[in-house]
Amino acid sequence: AAGVIQSPRHLIKEKRETATLKCYPIPRHDTVYWYQQGPGQDPQFLISFYEKMQSDKGSIPDRFSAQQFSDYHSELNMSSLELGDSALYFCASSLDKGPSKWGNTEAFFGQGTRLTVV
Amino acid sequence: ELKVEQNPLFLSMQEGKNYTIYCNYSTTSDRLYWYRQDPGKSLESLFVLLSNGAVKQEGRLMASLDTKARLSTLHITAAVHDLSATYFCAGTYSGAGSYQLTFGKGTKLSVIP
């Protein structure tokens, strides 16, 4: 079965550089979530999209932005990278049928992108 | 705002023993999830608990949900080394506008021979 695909799997950037992380959700899933997991930490919600519109925003720095495209893939853009941005970035997708409706809302996670800022 | 607390955060147990991980959450949660994560790897969904009294079992793991006590448990029966991993519980609250997951800090389980 198709899973959530993230690319790249590993990324090394220098401080103040920019990075773009990509996420391809499970086919027909309508919701994408981005999470950041620092070393030894629990995943923290960054942002989500439902049907290509931003549906919720968490602890995402202003230096980061994200969008979901017409083919439902999503990109997380990170600028002015800082050492503290080094983390695992996960994308998850689900079939939510809208944030106010019950659906198959189990979220499936991708393999993650390990970002190292040096 | 939904808060999720797990305990213990670290658990070292011998093979063959039983133990329970506890997950308390602060407000009404639409559903409760348990995930497993191996070091540097993705989050593997173990259980989704939707209603009060829900109990699910898979192999040596059993999860339950008590919505009145705002408590979920993950019970490990006759632990084996392969169960060594970090286990996260997570809740969702649709009032936030989406089904974003709020995670507990995780329980790092080490099963020793």
Interface residues (C-beta under 8 A of the other chain):
Chain A: T31 Y33 Y35 Q41 D42 P43 Q44 F45 S48 Y50 S55 D56 G58 L88 F90 A92 S94 D96 P99 S100 T105 E106 A107 F108 F109 G110 Q111 G112 R114
Chain B: D30 R31 Y33 Y35 G40 K41 S42 L43 E44 S45 V48 F88 T92 S94 A96 G97 S98 Y99 Q100 L101 T102 F103 G104 K105 G106
